Amino acid sequence: MEICRKDKCVGCGVCEFICNSSAITMNKDPLTGFVYPIVDESKCKKCNKCVSKCPINNVESMVSNNILDCYAVVSKDSNIRQTSTSGGLAYCLQEKTILSGGVVFSVVSNYPNEIAVFQRIDRLEKINNTQGSKYVQANVRIIYDQIIHELRKQKKVLVIGTPCQISAIKTITKGINTNLTTVELVCHGVSSSKILMDYISEIKIKNDVHDIKFRDYNRTCLALLGSDQNLLYKKYVHDDLFTLAYLKSIILRQSCYHCKFGKYNRYVADLTIGDFWGLGEDSIFRDSYKKGVSLLLIHSERGLQLIESLDNICMEKRAINEAIQGNRTFNDDYLKPPYQRNNFIKYYSLSHNVHRAIQKSIFLSILYFRLRGIIKRIIRK
């Protein structure tokens, strides 16, 4: 039984969660590590509930083109900005929710157990663990029961995730979501923890890795940290194969290339946040642009109420077109499956070596980025 096309499946696990017959399990693809549903036909009652509730089969009824306002945002707290990859808006949203007696569900890094995992956040000191970009997919299925439990207790709940993850949350909370506020991230797509963990193991670092960072302010990098946060490895995109492969879109989940969420005029959450790429020269935040400025799109009154309750941010109203043009991921044509992805899968399946598979798949891009990096270093001198 096919719940949705495999190349469009986002791995949200809604089908497994709602199946009353326990006929569906989410299994990891042995090569890529991405999860997909497997139906046990002997248990299946043919009720078709999994098909009818699948977010991918209900995209058009879930997305909205509503944008109330667009803002550039930075936190007033310089420490929060310093530890955030954008302007610190995600931190401020979580902080306000917790101080108001609510709970947050957001993605944290829990390496080496999990590179990215959803976690319930109910104390301010836990917010720090959510800061920073995560370029791999987190399992949203594990928080469904917890979210429903909190909502039934009339708790305020804030969920931050990718657009497809938010669509899944809204599906399983339908009818009980009065106190739910959702935030979708501007999303380039997701890779898998397995691919990244294989990549890290190939680097052969002598010390144990305890944490991973993907951004240095607005520069993409891969940084591996030890137990006391000492730097074990750090390379920017022109030198690091994983981050280059991610930005070249050859190691993403298949569904990312067909994504109908999170595009211009296709939003599912109350708020959209991300980096404000393309911020105009006339912005009051332009001088501090390199430290990161958050993009904020408000889609609902519920989202607006949360933003208006924040007293620890500076906001500047900006034109929506500026935000859309600066963030290419809003463009429907931005993310198309490159032929190099098929090459990567082929070479990866043959060699089981991520470095080698990337090198063979995008060797011209690797050469270009490394030459560009060398030229930039020479110019800086």
SULPE-V653063 format. One record per residue. N is the residue number from 1. RES is the residue in one letter. SS is DSSP state (H for helix, E for strand, L for the rest). D_LAST is the distance of its C-alpha to the last C-alpha in whole Angstrom. Layout:
# SULPE-V653063
{{N:RES:SS:D_LAST} {N:RES:SS:D_LAST}}
This chain:
# SULPE-V653063
{{1:M:L:61} {2:E:L:58} {3:I:L:57} {4:C:L:54} {5:R:L:52} {6:K:H:50} {7:D:H:47} {8:K:H:47} {9:C:L:48} {10:V:L:46} {11:G:L:47} {12:C:L:48} {13:G:L:51} {14:V:H:54} {15:C:H:56} {16:E:H:56} {17:F:H:57} {18:I:H:60} {19:C:L:62} {20:N:L:65} {21:S:L:66} {22:S:L:63} {23:A:L:62} {24:I:E:59} {25:T:E:56} {26:M:E:52} {27:N:E:51} {28:K:E:48} {29:D:L:47} {30:P:L:46} {31:L:L:43} {32:T:L:41} {33:G:L:43} {34:F:L:43} {35:V:E:47} {36:Y:E:50} {37:P:E:53} {38:I:E:56} {39:V:E:60} {40:D:L:63} {41:E:L:65} {42:S:L:68} {43:K:L:67} {44:C:L:66} {45:K:L:69} {46:K:L:68} {47:C:L:67} {48:N:L:64} {49:K:H:63} {50:C:H:59} {51:V:H:59} {52:S:H:60} {53:K:H:58} {54:C:L:55} {55:P:H:52} {56:I:H:51} {57:N:H:54} {58:N:H:54} {59:V:H:51} {60:E:H:53} {61:S:H:55} {62:M:H:52} {63:V:L:49} {64:S:E:49} {65:N:L:47} {66:N:L:48} {67:I:L:45} {68:L:L:46} {69:D:E:43} {70:C:E:39} {71:Y:E:37} {72:A:E:33} {73:V:E:34} {74:V:E:32} {75:S:E:33} {76:K:L:34} {77:D:L:33} {78:S:H:30} {79:N:H:30} {80:I:H:31} {81:R:H:29} {82:Q:H:26} {83:T:H:28} {84:S:L:29} {85:T:L:27} {86:S:L:28} {87:G:L:30} {88:G:L:32} {89:L:H:35} {90:A:H:36} {91:Y:H:36} {92:C:H:38} {93:L:H:41} {94:Q:H:42} {95:E:H:42} {96:K:H:44} {97:T:H:46} {98:I:H:47} {99:L:H:48} {100:S:L:50} {101:G:L:52} {102:G:L:51} {103:V:E:49} {104:V:E:46} {105:F:E:45} {106:S:E:41} {107:V:E:39} {108:V:E:38} {109:S:E:36} {110:N:E:38} {111:Y:L:37} {112:P:L:38} {113:N:L:41} {114:E:E:40} {115:I:E:36} {116:A:E:38} {117:V:E:41} {118:F:E:43} {119:Q:E:44} {120:R:E:47} {121:I:E:45} {122:D:L:47} {123:R:L:46} {124:L:H:43} {125:E:H:41} {126:K:H:41} {127:I:H:39} {128:N:H:36} {129:N:H:36} {130:T:H:36} {131:Q:L:33} {132:G:L:30} {133:S:L:30} {134:K:L:32} {135:Y:L:32} {136:V:E:35} {137:Q:L:39} {138:A:L:41} {139:N:L:44} {140:V:H:46} {141:R:H:49} {142:I:H:50} {143:I:H:50} {144:Y:H:52} {145:D:H:55} {146:Q:H:53} {147:I:H:53} {148:I:H:56} {149:H:H:57} {150:E:H:55} {151:L:H:57} {152:R:H:60} {153:K:L:60} {154:Q:L:59} {155:K:L:55} {156:K:L:53} {157:V:E:50} {158:L:E:47} {159:V:E:45} {160:I:E:41} {161:G:E:41} {162:T:E:40} {163:P:H:42} {164:C:H:44} {165:Q:H:45} {166:I:H:46} {167:S:H:48} {168:A:H:50} {169:I:H:50} {170:K:H:52} {171:T:H:54} {172:I:H:55} {173:T:L:56} {174:K:L:58} {175:G:L:61} {176:I:L:59} {177:N:L:56} {178:T:L:57} {179:N:L:54} {180:L:E:52} {181:T:E:48} {182:T:E:46} {183:V:E:42} {184:E:E:41} {185:L:E:37} {186:V:L:35} {187:C:L:35} {188:H:L:33} {189:G:L:35} {190:V:L:36} {191:S:E:35} {192:S:L:38} {193:S:H:37} {194:K:H:39} {195:I:H:36} {196:L:H:33} {197:M:H:35} {198:D:H:36} {199:Y:H:32} {200:I:H:31} {201:S:H:34} {202:E:H:32} {203:I:H:29} {204:K:L:31} {205:I:L:30} {206:K:L:32} {207:N:L:32} {208:D:L:34} {209:V:L:32} {210:H:L:34} {211:D:E:32} {212:I:E:29} {213:K:E:27} {214:F:E:26} {215:R:E:23} {216:D:E:21} {217:Y:L:22} {218:N:L:21} {219:R:E:19} {220:T:E:21} {221:C:E:21} {222:L:E:24} {223:A:E:24} {224:L:E:27} {225:L:E:28} {226:G:L:31} {227:S:L:34} {228:D:L:32} {229:Q:L:29} {230:N:L:27} {231:L:E:24} {232:L:E:25} {233:Y:E:23} {234:K:E:21} {235:K:E:19} {236:Y:E:18} {237:V:L:20} {238:H:L:18} {239:D:L:19} {240:D:L:22} {241:L:H:25} {242:F:H:27} {243:T:H:25} {244:L:H:24} {245:A:H:28} {246:Y:H:29} {247:L:H:27} {248:K:L:29} {249:S:L:32} {250:I:L:33} {251:I:L:34} {252:L:L:36} {253:R:L:40} {254:Q:H:42} {255:S:H:43} {256:C:H:40} {257:Y:H:40} {258:H:H:43} {259:C:L:43} {260:K:L:45} {261:F:L:44} {262:G:L:41} {263:K:E:40} {264:Y:L:41} {265:N:L:44} {266:R:E:45} {267:Y:E:45} {268:V:L:47} {269:A:L:46} {270:D:L:46} {271:L:E:43} {272:T:E:39} {273:I:E:36} {274:G:E:32} {275:D:E:29} {276:F:L:29} {277:W:L:27} {278:G:L:27} {279:L:L:28} {280:G:L:28} {281:E:L:26} {282:D:L:30} {283:S:L:30} {284:I:L:30} {285:F:L:28} {286:R:H:25} {287:D:H:23} {288:S:H:23} {289:Y:H:23} {290:K:H:20} {291:K:H:22} {292:G:L:25} {293:V:L:28} {294:S:E:31} {295:L:E:33} {296:L:E:37} {297:L:E:40} {298:I:E:43} {299:H:L:46} {300:S:L:49} {301:E:H:51} {302:R:H:50} {303:G:H:47} {304:L:H:47} {305:Q:H:49} {306:L:H:47} {307:I:H:44} {308:E:H:46} {309:S:L:47} {310:L:L:43} {311:D:L:43} {312:N:L:39} {313:I:E:37} {314:C:E:36} {315:M:E:37} {316:E:E:36} {317:K:E:38} {318:R:L:36} {319:A:L:38} {320:I:H:38} {321:N:H:37} {322:E:H:34} {323:A:H:34} {324:I:H:35} {325:Q:H:33} {326:G:H:30} {327:N:L:31} {328:R:H:32} {329:T:H:34} {330:F:H:37} {331:N:L:37} {332:D:L:40} {333:D:L:38} {334:Y:L:35} {335:L:L:36} {336:K:L:38} {337:P:L:38} {338:P:L:36} {339:Y:H:38} {340:Q:H:35} {341:R:H:37} {342:N:H:40} {343:N:H:38} {344:F:H:36} {345:I:H:40} {346:K:H:41} {347:Y:H:39} {348:Y:H:39} {349:S:H:42} {350:L:H:42} {351:S:H:40} {352:H:L:40} {353:N:L:36} {354:V:H:33} {355:H:H:30} {356:R:H:32} {357:A:H:34} {358:I:H:31} {359:Q:H:29} {360:K:H:32} {361:S:H:33} {362:I:L:29} {363:F:H:27} {364:L:H:26} {365:S:H:25} {366:I:H:23} {367:L:H:22} {368:Y:H:20} {369:F:H:19} {370:R:H:17} {371:L:H:16} {372:R:H:15} {373:G:H:13} {374:I:H:11} {375:I:H:10} {376:K:H:9} {377:R:H:6} {378:I:H:5} {379:I:H:5} {380:R:H:4} {381:K:L:0}}
